Amino acid sequence: MAEDHGSSRHMSSMSMSHKELGDDDARVVHVGDAERTNERLQFAGNAVRTAKYSPLTFLPRNLFEQFHRLAYVYFLVIAVLNQLPQLAVFGRGASVMPLAFVLAVTAVKDAYEDWRRHRSDRAENNRLAAVLSPGAGAQFVPTEWKHVRVGDVVRVGANESPPADMVLLATSDTTGVAYVQTLNLDGESNLKTRYAKQETLTTPLEHLAGAVVRCERPNRNIYGFQANLELQGEGRRIPLGPSNIVLRGCDLKNTSWAVGVVVYAGRETKAMLNNAGTPTKRSRLETHMNRETLFLSGILIVLCSAVATLSGVWLRTHQTDLELAQFFHKKDYLKVGKEDNENYNYYGIAAQIVFNFLMAVIVFQIMIPISLYISMELVRLGQAYFMIRDAKLYDASSDSRFQCRALNINEDLGQVKCVFSDKTGTLTQNKMEFRCASIDGVDYSDVAPQRPVEGEPAWVPKVPVKVDREVMELVRNGGATEQGMNAGEFFLALATCNTIVPLIIDGPDPKKKVIDYQGESPDEQALVSAAAAYGFVLVERSSGHIVIDVLGQKQRFDVLGLHEFDSDRKRMSVIIGCPDKTIKLFVKGADSSMFGIIDKTLNPDVVQATEKHLHSYSSVGLRTLVIGVRELSQSEFQEWQMAYEKASTALLGRGNLLRSVAANIERNMRLLGASGVEDKLQDGVPEAIEKLREAGIKVWVLTGDKQETAISIGYSCKLLTRDMTQIVINSNSRESCRKSLDDAISMVNKLRSLSTDSQSRVPLALIIDGNSLVYIFDTDREEKLFEVAIACDVVLCCRVAPLQKAGIVDLIKKRTSDMTLAIGDGTFFVSN
């Protein structure tokens, strides 16, 4: 299944998941009434602060952070010792100047960076938003962002950002659709669709007074939202989910305006909760230097102790001669005969030993030179300059250069020994192209006859799709045959089972209407475009229905229910009310998930043939999906509807309840077929991976694709080579997983014993799937997996969920001191 159908929704499993939250447990927001909303609990204001320091905290906090370098503490001790008259080996001012210079330069740099943050915060907080003001005749009044409060109704224009997290009430589109770009939140540039509920869309804003939104408390999950809406005078509660909320940090695109009610503001918005502040980054070299400072300080103490001890012995031996000694005479000869004549520059043997110890510290201070730290800062600055100016690190397509955001960790780049990378969007272009299909057990994957269809279609997808002439003729002329009906139903499933929204745009030919399909998943865009190319054109979508042009005839299909894709189920489904009054359930998903709900007794030959075709598609690196259908009776649909409504309005455990409802309806499916979609590698990926491996850097690829697809891509990007010995762990039970792991360890030990020379060592590649990782992590066999993985040159993990990706990175991070680099979606993190 595609990796990027959406990040996993982390829903908590609770025993009281069926119980709705009351006013004491949920956040209660009165639409358009900020005073009443904040009356009982004063929610956070909308002013944000990303700056690290304030004028009062800058000096102590900055010095505290700088003195995390133990050498600075050492230099401070030396400077303090030099201020004592008895110990002033060097000039008092001279001893302070080097440390003061380093601290001042760093403080000025930090102050400038924080001043820029303060300036950015002021600009952000003083931006203007249109807020509905009941006292001004229900008009939208310009209001500074920092004065927006929870409960306010806000209007956002095209290409603008909402001032806070808000639930959509209405949009400029008659169907309630709004398009947002979440580039600032999750780095994805493709447009995502958000919806206003039909109940609020058709209600004037002044009549929404008295409506109440009950939502979950603020949390960091940008992909999840649980709430419900209760209109005044109505007893039922309208469920609200992630598709009904627009977050701060998003940009409104292709939508003239959108109106929403603020539910989270300021530091409680999801964007700010995910902003951990400006971290203080320290390189591994700096950590190592701290250890070296402690070690050298120990040597210094030993040397100074020896000097002090020997000086005490000398003083003891010559104590009778000290009056005439040049530096230890006891009397002040300028005051001879005076009664107040005291000891001069001498305080007794014990005190002199202490003074000699401290003076020795000052004399031997060059063992830890402060010039080294000054040199390091200058070198880092030079490194950053050359990296930014490097012509080979310039990307002409985006007109962007390399950026060095943290000067303190430059040297860590050269110490990376293991790179973790996901596949989609990192190694590949994330631009999907429909290539082939298996329909009713027949393989249509012959590339040769693929060419543009003859004739003048009225609708043209923006992304061109090559069509198979045989399939096109089957769809157009074979409607009366069983194979033709199955083909039509297959493409109807592709056109309906998705969350894609069509946009009609102007094309070069005025006779043809060009449709731009917008959605969160590039896979879905490719499949809907393919359906359109074969005559099943999705032309309109609202929250309650879709319109499909079926071979030139527009038909309306009611969307009666939708179970979105999640990484646990690895499939999505939609319940459609067809024009002939039948109710159909279309499901698409990964083969590992779909074949568990397919009724294999209906057409076993088709199931067997489709499995064979899936294997061949995966072997050439295509991403595969399986499509199924089932016709629902009226009683089945009503039973599902009751369960779905109860689950979708729950605030606690809604995710688990909805998955349970989906599992109950997604069963006994009839297999329609499978699709193959290609995601091409980015330019230079094979060469880059080859260079990394030549440099001795291990590369791990973690992907959600099935095993055959992952292996094919592995060969394409030169991660895998023909001379590698592959260790495959693909188990369906704990016992078989344990045996596979033990066999892998035996193979590793055997190959180690056979090849004593590192040059002649047989390269190893570990290929493991997500199911096996579940058994390994559940049975605490991570050590054995680590033993195998660390012995391999390449590790390829397939069918892994986002949380498993993070677990794999953590497996290596906790057990080695190697520097690792993790690249991928939001679940990844860089570890030292």
Disulfide bonds with the S-S distance in Angstrom:
none
